[in-house]
Amino acid sequence: MTNENQIMAFKYFVEEYLFGLNGGGTFTITELITEFKKYEDKNSIDCLRKDANYLKEILTKEDWEIKKNLLDYLLKKGSRNYMKSIVNYLVQLL
């Protein structure tokens, strides 16, 4: 089972695609996922899919039920609802 230390594919997507490639806000999340699928290998796509499914489950919990370091990372990158919407797009489109 995935844990908060193993969401490396999600962290990579957030850092390189969401805030790197899309730093100026040019792309939609759908376009970013399409770019990820185009340029990354199958293993990376599978890992991101697993991470997204794990995070979808985690984000249904209350803040106090989520491990502090994971919650801090998610909130540092955006609001809880923003991260939840990113995860939902990933689950749907991968």
BABATI-861459 format. One record per residue: residue in one letter; x, y, z of N, C-alpha, C in turn. Coordinates in steps of 0.05 Angstrom, whole numbers. Example, Ala and Ser with C-alpha at 12.3 -4.5 7.8 and 13.67 -1.06 7.14 Angstrom:
SITE  A  264  -114  156  246  -90  156  264  -66  156
SITE  S  257  -45  142  273  -21  143  258  1  157
END
This chain:
SITE  M  17  -24  0  0  0  0  17  25  0
SITE  T  9  45  -13  23  70  -15  21  85  11
SITE  N  42  100  19  39  118  42  50  145  34
SITE  E  49  164  53  56  191  46  85  194  37
SITE  N  102  176  44  130  178  35  134  167  7
SITE  Q  113  155  -4  115  142  -30  99  156  -52
SITE  I  90  181  -47  75  195  -68  93  211  -86
SITE  M  116  199  -92  136  213  -108  126  221  -136
SITE  A  110  204  -148  100  210  -175  81  234  -174
SITE  F  65  236  -153  47  259  -149  63  284  -144
SITE  K  83  282  -127  101  305  -122  115  314  -147
SITE  Y  124  295  -163  137  302  -188  118  316  -207
SITE  F  93  306  -209  73  319  -226  67  348  -217
SITE  V  64  351  -191  58  377  -180  82  397  -185
SITE  E  106  388  -179  129  406  -181  136  412  -210
SITE  E  137  391  -227  147  395  -255  125  404  -274
SITE  Y  101  394  -271  80  401  -290  62  423  -279
SITE  L  51  419  -256  31  438  -246  43  466  -240
SITE  F  67  465  -226  79  491  -219  104  497  -236
SITE  G  114  478  -250  137  483  -268  129  491  -295
SITE  L  120  472  -311  110  477  -338  87  497  -338
SITE  N  70  495  -319  46  513  -318  50  536  -299
SITE  G  75  544  -295  80  566  -276  65  591  -282
SITE  G  60  597  -307  46  621  -315  16  617  -317
SITE  G  6  593  -312  -22  587  -313  -33  584  -342
SITE  T  -15  577  -360  -23  575  -388  -41  551  -395
SITE  F  -35  529  -381  -49  503  -388  -71  497  -368
SITE  T  -91  482  -378  -111  471  -360  -100  445  -347
SITE  I  -112  436  -326  -103  411  -314  -105  388  -334
SITE  T  -126  388  -350  -130  367  -370  -106  367  -390
SITE  E  -98  391  -399  -75  392  -417  -49  383  -404
SITE  L  -46  389  -379  -22  380  -364  -21  350  -361
SITE  I  -44  338  -356  -45  309  -354  -39  296  -381
SITE  T  -49  308  -402  -44  299  -430  -14  300  -435
SITE  E  -1  322  -428  28  325  -432  43  304  -415
SITE  F  35  300  -391  48  280  -374  46  252  -387
SITE  K  23  245  -397  19  219  -410  35  217  -436
SITE  K  39  239  -449  54  239  -474  84  236  -470
SITE  Y  95  249  -449  124  250  -445  135  231  -424
SITE  E  119  221  -407  130  204  -385  125  174  -393
SITE  D  142  157  -381  139  128  -387  115  116  -373
SITE  K  109  92  -382  85  78  -371  87  73  -341
SITE  N  110  67  -331  114  63  -303  107  88  -287
SITE  S  116  111  -296  110  137  -283  80  142  -283
SITE  I  67  136  -305  38  140  -307  24  122  -287
SITE  D  32  97  -286  20  78  -267  25  87  -238
SITE  C  48  96  -232  54  106  -205  37  130  -198
SITE  L  34  149  -217  17  172  -212  -12  164  -208
SITE  R  -21  144  -223  -49  134  -220  -53  123  -191
SITE  K  -33  107  -182  -35  96  -155  -34  118  -134
SITE  D  -16  137  -138  -15  159  -119  -41  175  -118
SITE  A  -53  180  -141  -78  195  -142  -100  180  -128
SITE  N  -102  154  -132  -123  139  -119  -118  139  -89
SITE  Y  -94  136  -80  -87  138  -51  -95  165  -40
SITE  L  -88  186  -54  -94  213  -44  -124  219  -44
SITE  K  -138  208  -64  -167  212  -64  -179  201  -39
SITE  E  -170  177  -31  -180  165  -6  -172  182  19
SITE  I  -147  191  19  -137  207  41  -152  233  44
SITE  L  -158  246  22  -171  272  23  -200  271  31
SITE  T  -211  248  35  -239  245  45  -239  246  76
SITE  K  -215  244  88  -213  244  117  -211  273  128
SITE  E  -216  275  154  -213  300  167  -183  307  170
SITE  D  -176  332  172  -148  341  174  -133  326  196
SITE  W  -146  323  219  -132  310  242  -127  281  237
SITE  E  -140  268  217  -136  240  211  -113  236  191
SITE  I  -104  257  179  -83  255  159  -56  261  173
SITE  K  -36  245  166  -9  249  178  0  278  172
SITE  K  12  290  192  19  318  191  37  325  167
SITE  N  57  309  161  75  317  139  61  316  112
SITE  L  43  297  109  28  296  84  9  320  82
SITE  L  -5  325  103  -24  348  103  -9  374  98
SITE  D  14  377  111  30  402  108  38  405  78
SITE  Y  47  383  66  55  385  38  31  393  20
SITE  L  9  380  24  -15  386  7  -24  415  11
SITE  L  -24  425  35  -33  452  41  -13  473  31
SITE  K  13  465  31  33  483  22  30  488  -8
SITE  K  20  469  -23  17  471  -52  -9  483  -60
SITE  G  -27  486  -42  -54  497  -49  -74  490  -28
SITE  S  -98  500  -31  -118  493  -11  -126  463  -13
SITE  R  -139  454  7  -148  426  7  -166  421  -17
SITE  N  -185  439  -22  -203  435  -45  -188  436  -72
SITE  Y  -168  452  -74  -152  453  -99  -138  426  -103
SITE  M  -125  416  -82  -111  391  -85  -131  368  -90
SITE  K  -155  369  -78  -175  349  -83  -184  350  -112
SITE  S  -187  373  -124  -195  375  -152  -173  365  -170
SITE  I  -148  370  -164  -126  360  -180  -126  329  -179
SITE  V  -129  318  -155  -129  289  -152  -153  277  -167
SITE  N  -176  290  -166  -199  279  -180  -195  279  -210
SITE  Y  -183  300  -221  -176  300  -249  -156  277  -256
SITE  L  -136  273  -239  -117  252  -244  -130  225  -244
SITE  V  -148  220  -225  -162  194  -223  -179  190  -248
SITE  Q  -193  210  -258  -210  208  -281  -195  204  -307
SITE  L  -173  218  -310  -160  220  -336  -136  201  -340
SITE  L  -127  188  -319  -104  170  -322  -113  141  -327
END
